[in-house]
């Protein structure tokens, strides 16, 4: 698994806390779905882990900052030509923890309580995950529940929850290789005029799925962006693979996509008219990707993208669409946190400790994503960069139910499939690549067996 040696550099004000941090990460990564007590095995180690989380010097901000530094080191070593930073928000539900102090409302129900996580990953345009770039964890003040949209809309952006998108733009900023183009990728919730203006002012690049039918500087009598897109002729078509989405019930499929693109001046809305710090308009490029003949019963793909990355031709539009598909990595990350690390099953007396644990498990959750990427893109690479000699030998014996070892270590793809089988993966031709949940289940079972192996031999 991951080498957590770099996390010893965490600045908690005490070198021993940095060493304990690395130790806790190592322990939790071996049994991510287990409780801290179960993952640590030894009661003294478990007690030390709980003391670490309870220490006031240990903050979730420093945990994330350390993860960010490790991520930046990974990026600078790889020197990708394009670095995408997808970001999104997820709710962690702790409604069952009635005695836990400091939780806030989530969702639309007054009784639903939990923590909100807004995370940003660093991903290459080919899909390689370098790590966690930023994360904000917070709880909603109870007095804000039920606040009307009209009242919220009158608040300055700094007092709105949506300010997290602008904060993340700052948090994710770093010194990258000069040859690397950095693009922040947002879903429809990030369609915020203030965010676009901040990016323009700071020189940052963004690619956002559009939610609003934005006003534009009048062009041929057209005053809205949707109308401008509708008036354009189709520029061409491409085929893309659309992954399964359990939330919407969307099945994985290949889709034929019709593309339109262009540029315009988008103007600030009437709600922002009084904000003199914002320009009256900014130049943007747009791309429309609409599915042709979607399967019966399936909602068609319709992505309305807005960006400040120049789209000067069809190939640029295709590239923007391909970049946007990497946004699914952030959804996979949050699903891994919930399904693989089971962070919503954590228990603590305070939201403050839960927030620290979510930050810690966020680092652990990235392991499976890193492994999966290598297994997909470098399937013939040896598993020795990931498993020790004893571990891969135990894996081969257990997964294949044999005492006979192969002449050479299995490839990383073979190792991933064997681990997934321990988690219930059937490995049929139609099953595709193992998913997040089955991989975590397999890893937990594998390390349980690996830990017990010396006593069984």
BELHUNOR-V389386 format. One record per pair of residues at least 4 apart in sequence whose C-alpha atoms are under 7 Angstrom apart, sorted by the first residue. I is the first residue (numbers start at 1). J is the second residue. Records with the same first field share a line. If there is no record, write none. Layout:
# BELHUNOR-V389386
I=J  J
This chain:
# BELHUNOR-V389386
1=386  387
2=367
4=22  25  26
5=22
6=70
7=18  21  22  66
8=18  19  21  22
9=18
10=18  62  66
11=62
12=17  18  57  58
14=18
15=19
16=20
17=21
18=22
19=23
20=24
21=25
22=26
23=27
24=28  49
25=29  364
26=30
27=39  40
28=32  36  39
29=364
30=444  447
31=39  444
32=340  341  444
33=340  341  342
34=38  39
35=39
36=40  46
37=41  43  46
40=45  46
42=46
43=47
44=48
45=49
46=50
47=51
48=52
49=53
50=54
51=55
53=58  353  356
54=353
59=63  356
60=64  355  356  359
61=65
62=66
63=67  359  360
64=68  134  135  359
65=69
66=70
67=71  132  363
68=72  132  133  134
69=73
70=74
71=75  130  131  132  133
72=76
73=77
74=78  130
75=79  130
76=176  177
79=177  180
80=124  180
81=179  180  181
82=124  125  180  181  182
83=122  123  124  125  180  181  182  183
84=122  123  124  125  182  183  184  185
85=120  121  122  123  183  184  185
86=120  121  184  185  186  327  330
87=119  120  121  185  186  330
88=118  119  120  186  330
89=117  118  119
90=116  117  118  334
91=106  115  116  117
92=114  115  116  344
93=113  114  115  344
94=113  114  344
95=112  113  114
99=349
100=348  349  350  351
101=349  350  351
102=350  351
103=113  114  115  139  351
104=113  114  115  139  140  141  142
105=110  112  113  114  140  142  145
106=112  113  114
107=112
115=137  138  139
116=137  138  139
117=135  136  137  138
118=135  136  137
119=134  135  136
120=132  133  134  135
121=131  132  133  134  330
122=129  130  131  132  133
123=127  128  129  130
124=128  129
125=323
127=326
128=373
129=369  370
131=366
133=172
134=168  171  172
137=355
140=144
147=151  152
148=152
149=153
150=154
155=159  160
156=160
157=163
158=163
163=167
164=168
165=169  190
166=170  195
167=171
168=172
169=173
176=180
182=205
183=205  206  207
184=205  206  207
185=206  207  208  324  327
186=190  207  208  209
187=208  209
188=208  209  210  211
190=208
191=208  209  210  211
192=196
193=197  268
194=198
195=199
196=200
197=201
198=202
199=203  204  205
200=204
205=308  309
206=307  308
207=305  306  307
208=305  306  307
209=303  304  305  306
210=304  305  306
213=224  225  226
214=224  225  266
215=223  224  225  266  267  269
216=223  224  225  264  265  266  267
217=223  265  266  267
218=222  223
219=223
222=227  228
224=228
225=229
226=230
227=231
228=232
232=260
233=260
234=258  259  260
235=259  260  314
236=258  259
237=256  257  258  259
238=256  257  258
239=254  255  256  257
240=254  255  256
241=253  254  255
242=252  253  254  255
243=252  253
244=250  251  252
245=249  250  251
246=250
250=298
255=291
256=291  292
257=289  290  291  292
258=289  290  291  292
259=288  289  290
260=287  288  289
261=286  287  288  317
262=285  286  287
263=284  285  286
264=283  284  285
265=281  282  283  284
266=281  282  283  284
267=280  281  282
268=272  273  280  281
269=273
284=306  307  308
285=306  307  308  310  311
286=305  306  307
287=304  305  306  317
288=303  304  305
289=302  303  304
290=301  302  303
291=300  301  302
294=298  300
311=316  317
312=316
313=317
314=318
315=319
316=320
317=321
318=322
319=323
320=324
321=325
328=332
329=333
330=334
331=335
332=336
333=337  365  366
334=338
335=339
336=340  341  365  436
337=341  342  343  361  362  365
338=342  343  344
339=437
340=436  437  440
341=361  365
343=358
348=353  354
350=354
351=355
352=356
353=357
354=358
355=359
356=360
357=361
358=362
359=363
360=364
361=365
362=366
366=370
367=371
368=372
369=373
370=374
371=375
372=376
373=377
374=378  379
375=379  412  413
379=411  412  413
380=411  412  413
381=411  412
382=409  410  411  412
383=387  409  410  411  412  415
384=388  389
387=391  392
388=392
389=393
390=394
391=395  450
392=396
393=397  405
394=398  450
395=399
396=400  405
397=401  402  403  405
398=402
399=418  422
410=414  415
411=415
412=416
413=417
414=418
415=419
416=420
417=421  434
418=422
419=423  439  442  443  446
420=424  425  434  438  439  442
421=425  426  442
422=442  445
423=438  439  441  442
424=438
425=434  438
427=431
434=438  439
435=439
436=440
437=441
438=442
439=443
440=444
441=445
442=446
443=447
444=448
445=449
446=450
447=451
448=452
449=453
452=456
453=457
